[in-house]
Amino acid sequence: MSRKVVVRLKGGLGNQLFCYAAARRLAWANEAELVLDAVTGFKYDHLYRRTYALGCFRIPARLATPAEQKEPFGRVRRLIARKLSERKQLAQRRYIQQVGVDFDPAIVALRLQEGTTYFDPFGQSEWYFADVRQQLLQDLVMSAPEDRGNQTMAAQINSTESVALHVRWFDAGHGAHSSNMSIAYYTAAITQLLAKIPRAHLFVFSDRTDETAKLLTPLIGGQPFTLVQHNAARGNAEADFWLMRQCRHFIIGNSTFAWWAAWLSEQDRGGTHVFAPKRFIEPHANVTSWGFPGLLPERWTAL
């Protein structure tokens, strides 16, 4: 009997990439087939209404059948399978759910049983998949957008010392209780980056471009910058992700979307500077989490 890993994808593009990468490595280490559950992780996402977002990549894995998703009555069947598995040692479980977002080395060392294992991870650390980096770079190739707007923007990015600056908005404020990164963080990151790269051209990406422009313009001063907003009206986040990957350097917010753009770009080329926030955001008390152990690669500059 051969091994098979069915991974449950969930969240937005960045979170889905973390789930996929952790499962890709687990399947590789166990010589197992990798299958994507691209349905059940989104059924009850009433807040963001996310859907499967990895179709833009050349991923060598098929989608799960309803039976592999534990359907029908999937929610109940998955709950029963999870509860029964929790009574067993990790290596004996048929349903493996990562508990909490902190890095779990036991998952990396896991040797799977023969047959099917259902895997429900967060996977938010490169420690889960650093040793399959080359496979991931091949899997996560994207086709370039063919429209003139994105092609023109890409040409501009590739002709400058480009910096992707990403701002993710979770709420309206920047106070102590906000999940957004502070103005102080962006001020420090921009200052330190310009000290290293005086001729940097900042390409600003955000889910709220107007608010971001008002926030950052006083911080950027006379430095050349471009607000990338032409994809927002069409809801084309994949094109923004592709453009960010064309950039050479990064200032990211607390966003797994930006994390992955930076990680994939730096793997393609040397000399990349990545600035990332180190602020801890409690996973259980906010709509997002950040700064937990293992999230940020040690080579990145954490501020």
Steps between C-alpha positions, in 0.01 A plus 500: 500500500640842404487819705280800427480844668177697464571857608224735610556846352359807672534877529615739230772450242789526747347262753415250227862510385619422852261203520609378159874538565487314833298220341725490192800436721316244714392310190851518349665373819259205513490422126127565511251634249387854580131584456341843556176544694406832340142505629438427867736763643292774339145381567466681831716804429217748548731789594725519193325257264829366369517244221767280350775728363783272390372434149736767363802281583637188330436279799554128430213374713141411425189620682338273757185306425198544730589171667856624567347816650307267737168593342206468537441636850862614485498732798381226734719231347811717519424583863464132590819410311691777673378406848582134448846586366579724797498192722791350305867579458566746215649236270188283540247770414291500184389858564782741589403851604768749593420642843583871515715694256840453666748279315457130584820300424311173546319561169830533313627173650173315442505162327155424366316170501401326182168620360335840520582773754288814521722800582358828638799732553584867537861440389603861561877461513756422233635239741221273375615513138844663460653175377256480206563858392590407143186290458289788630661746262405269213149443635428867559587639159234746378409603149557870439184711461456590136325837538689821422462648848679217676761459228582871518521489879726193488733675257524796735569271796773315315670822389543639852640403840149394586353459849158345557345676797186326618237628743228264619194655664307300760322795661486879474763602753867484595470518878616253763197275451504503121607193303660728239872569510590838648623808321814468713573162342471630146706809588782284638488253212506770232784684676716189534432382148591837346823498700589178320347585161492877446370466143208280595169540320209402724205314346214519748246216516196490726142385535407865571708710265352843579549469877847362444601792279392747771691301762828456313544814290637705795738216588638450151579868442669565167587135436357370172199276556213349305163411645395171339122517489388399151427139602290592804190603305496160329573306817807355331714416803688236301637767265613710797672193644678443168611865489629488857709197410671706230633740766851470636447611861209497744339684789211280604220545748345224709382317190564143388424621146802733518706239690473264206571763237821587686602138561451395138674808363805470724540137403525599135766765540777590742550819698137547600420707810178410682365709788220346705317591821591300810199616703313213661127491434313249714348229276186447708408862565517652151390436144865439419812375675864594455844488657477147639813278512627383163296737284777734386819363342803602705666660196219758475523828691231495770398837638 
